[in-house]
Amino acid sequence: MTLANFRTETRAWLEENCPPGMRTPMPDEERVWGGINPVFKHPESQVWMERMVERGWTAPTWPQEYGGGGLSAAHNTILTEEMRRLRCRLPLFSFGLGMLGPMLLELGTPTQQAHYLPPIVRGEIWWCQGYSEPGAGSDLASLQTRCEDRGEYYLVNGQKIWTSYANHADWIFCLVRTDTTVKHAGISFLLFDMSGPGVEVRPIKLISGTSAFCEIFFDDVRVPKSQLIGELNGGWNIAKKLLGHERAMISQLGSRGGGQLPSLEHLVRKYTGDTTGPITDPAIRDLLVRHLINDRAFELTSQRAMAGGDAAAGVASMLKYYGTEQNKRKFEILMKCAGSAGLGWEGDGFTADDLALCRHWLRSKGNSIEGGTSEIQLNVIAKHVLGLPN
Ligand SMILES: Cc1cc2nc3c(=O)[nH]c(=O)nc-3n(C[C@H](O)[C@H](O)[C@H](O)COP(=O)(O)OP(=O)(O)OC[C@H]3O[C@@H](n4cnc5c(N)ncnc54)[C@H](O)[C@@H]3O)c2cc1C
């Protein structure tokens, strides 16, 4: 179908099928993660997810044989633009869609792809990411979670930390050590069920009272051998591939996270009181315009970089670095404009936008840590893009 026809058809379909409540800014607690026991906090989010699943548009570019939409990058850009035009919420958000699935499409066996991909598209399994450990964050290859070959199965013992939403997750994609005599070449990549014996999840409470973070303890967890991805001891390259997808996904959170907040321009106007006409304060106007220009340039650069459907390691690091730093700058601009209204935590004196702004501002700081810190992205760029010595 031509791009023009696709745009017309997509616009009409979205107009007809996206419920009105799904065209509003999305509070974090209404985000749909799917899973074996999915939670739909907004009355219209289930029907919206189901319609998009049927169309294959929870994973628009994945092959149709796995339930995806089979769209080209150009068609997908149009879908994204049309969804943004209507302010449609993302129908489903998951680490399966953003990380595990894209990696399996490249490196999984046909059997693994047929088994794991369709439930991800349909939002039936909530996946979490078991990479970080107490002694292995930026230096991820130092991980110690032991995995022994016990003939019929693998036996896993150890601990993970900072595992987002592990307390809700059904399955985990997990890096384990299968050879203790070498570093990178002794790591393997396993998938397993979190509800089985030996898996204990402990949420980590933060000072805010809530947190997505968990610790996970593995005590003699038995994992069927068919759930190893790639070769035994070949997990490091798989881990890096997945990180590339994760970084590309995180880089887009600021601009395409599903419209959790009204647009930057709308909020700046609201907080400055300049709801129509030019923004009076030239310093704020300058900040806003520069930011919007950089946003647009970043959006076009991202589209070009990912046109082939995949961003190479160095490119994913560049996108992740710029996208997350840009997202932090956006919230700093808003905090400048909002003044004390932006520091609201609870209470009647603050609007819903004020309260959301404060939480998003704080949350944006984590964007440049999760998936590898900004310093680590700069190291990757120095080494793999600029060819500088270690
Ligand atoms: C919001 C959020 C969600 C997360 N979710 C998950 C998850 O679901 N699963 C998971 O496995 N992990 C998760 N993490 C953990 C995340 O991957 C790690 O926090 C991250 O990789 C950094 O590791 P660290 O916290 O151990 O910091 P460290 O590695 O101890 O780093 C501390 C500081 O030192 C700097 N530093 C370290 N090494 C270098 C170097 N070589 N050169 C320059 N500077 C360096 C870092 O940039 C950082 O500023 C999450 C983290 C956050 C913030």
Ligand as a Chemical Component Dictionary entry (heavy atoms), coordinates in Angstrom:
data_LIG
# 
_chem_comp.id                   LIG 
_chem_comp.type                 NON-POLYMER 
_chem_comp.pdbx_formal_charge   0 
_chem_comp.three_letter_code    LIG 
# 
loop_
_chem_comp_atom.comp_id 
_chem_comp_atom.atom_id 
_chem_comp_atom.alt_atom_id 
_chem_comp_atom.type_symbol 
_chem_comp_atom.charge 
_chem_comp_atom.model_Cartn_x 
_chem_comp_atom.model_Cartn_y 
_chem_comp_atom.model_Cartn_z 
_chem_comp_atom.pdbx_ordinal 
LIG C1  C1  C 0 15.064 3.310  36.749 1  
LIG C2  C2  C 0 15.995 2.143  36.689 2  
LIG C3  C3  C 0 15.519 0.911  36.279 3  
LIG C4  C4  C 0 16.386 -0.195 36.244 4  
LIG N1  N1  N 0 15.870 -1.413 35.868 5  
LIG C5  C5  C 0 16.687 -2.491 35.807 6  
LIG C6  C6  C 0 16.159 -3.770 35.426 7  
LIG O1  O1  O 0 14.959 -3.922 35.181 8  
LIG N2  N2  N 0 17.007 -4.818 35.369 9  
LIG C7  C7  C 0 18.341 -4.691 35.630 10 
LIG O2  O2  O 0 19.056 -5.685 35.511 11 
LIG N3  N3  N 0 18.868 -3.501 36.031 12 
LIG C8  C8  C 0 18.073 -2.402 36.125 13 
LIG N4  N4  N 0 18.576 -1.178 36.522 14 
LIG C9  C9  C 0 19.973 -1.094 36.956 15 
LIG C10 C10 C 0 20.868 -0.352 35.972 16 
LIG O3  O3  O 0 21.128 -1.133 34.829 17 
LIG C11 C11 C 0 22.150 0.007  36.718 18 
LIG O4  O4  O 0 21.792 0.907  37.759 19 
LIG C12 C12 C 0 23.164 0.675  35.828 20 
LIG O5  O5  O 0 23.675 -0.212 34.870 21 
LIG C13 C13 C 0 24.339 1.280  36.632 22 
LIG O6  O6  O 0 24.873 0.332  37.489 23 
LIG P1  P1  P 0 25.070 0.647  39.046 24 
LIG O7  O7  O 0 23.769 1.164  39.587 25 
LIG O8  O8  O 0 25.648 -0.560 39.687 26 
LIG O9  O9  O 0 26.082 1.860  39.090 27 
LIG P2  P2  P 0 27.702 1.789  39.020 28 
LIG O10 O10 O 0 28.092 0.839  37.933 29 
LIG O11 O11 O 0 28.170 1.494  40.415 30 
LIG O12 O12 O 0 28.037 3.244  38.609 31 
LIG C14 C14 C 0 28.127 4.314  39.568 32 
LIG C15 C15 C 0 28.637 5.554  38.839 33 
LIG O13 O13 O 0 29.963 5.317  38.302 34 
LIG C16 C16 C 0 29.986 5.592  36.909 35 
LIG N5  N5  N 0 30.862 4.633  36.238 36 
LIG C17 C17 C 0 30.926 3.296  36.457 37 
LIG N6  N6  N 0 31.832 2.723  35.626 38 
LIG C18 C18 C 0 32.332 3.715  34.853 39 
LIG C19 C19 C 0 33.282 3.751  33.788 40 
LIG N7  N7  N 0 33.892 2.643  33.353 41 
LIG N8  N8  N 0 33.521 4.950  33.204 42 
LIG C20 C20 C 0 32.901 6.091  33.617 43 
LIG N9  N9  N 0 31.993 6.106  34.639 44 
LIG C21 C21 C 0 31.697 4.943  35.230 45 
LIG C22 C22 C 0 28.547 5.425  36.439 46 
LIG O14 O14 O 0 28.303 6.151  35.251 47 
LIG C23 C23 C 0 27.770 5.946  37.632 48 
LIG O15 O15 O 0 27.678 7.342  37.559 49 
LIG C24 C24 C 0 17.747 -0.056 36.592 50 
LIG C25 C25 C 0 18.223 1.190  37.013 51 
LIG C26 C26 C 0 17.364 2.280  37.075 52 
LIG C27 C27 C 0 17.879 3.609  37.544 53 
# 
loop_
_chem_comp_bond.comp_id 
_chem_comp_bond.atom_id_1 
_chem_comp_bond.atom_id_2 
_chem_comp_bond.value_order 
_chem_comp_bond.pdbx_ordinal 
LIG C1  C2  SING 1  
LIG C2  C3  SING 2  
LIG C2  C26 DOUB 3  
LIG C3  C4  DOUB 4  
LIG C4  N1  SING 5  
LIG C4  C24 SING 6  
LIG N1  C5  DOUB 7  
LIG C5  C6  SING 8  
LIG C5  C8  SING 9  
LIG C6  O1  DOUB 10 
LIG C6  N2  SING 11 
LIG N2  C7  SING 12 
LIG C7  O2  DOUB 13 
LIG C7  N3  SING 14 
LIG N3  C8  DOUB 15 
LIG C8  N4  SING 16 
LIG N4  C9  SING 17 
LIG N4  C24 SING 18 
LIG C9  C10 SING 19 
LIG C10 O3  SING 20 
LIG C10 C11 SING 21 
LIG C11 O4  SING 22 
LIG C11 C12 SING 23 
LIG C12 O5  SING 24 
LIG C12 C13 SING 25 
LIG C13 O6  SING 26 
LIG O6  P1  SING 27 
LIG P1  O7  DOUB 28 
LIG P1  O8  SING 29 
LIG P1  O9  SING 30 
LIG O9  P2  SING 31 
LIG P2  O10 DOUB 32 
LIG P2  O11 SING 33 
LIG P2  O12 SING 34 
LIG O12 C14 SING 35 
LIG C14 C15 SING 36 
LIG C15 O13 SING 37 
LIG C15 C23 SING 38 
LIG O13 C16 SING 39 
LIG C16 N5  SING 40 
LIG C16 C22 SING 41 
LIG N5  C17 SING 42 
LIG N5  C21 SING 43 
LIG C17 N6  DOUB 44 
LIG N6  C18 SING 45 
LIG C18 C19 SING 46 
LIG C18 C21 DOUB 47 
LIG C19 N7  SING 48 
LIG C19 N8  DOUB 49 
LIG N8  C20 SING 50 
LIG C20 N9  DOUB 51 
LIG N9  C21 SING 52 
LIG C22 O14 SING 53 
LIG C22 C23 SING 54 
LIG C23 O15 SING 55 
LIG C24 C25 DOUB 56 
LIG C25 C26 SING 57 
LIG C26 C27 SING 58 
# 
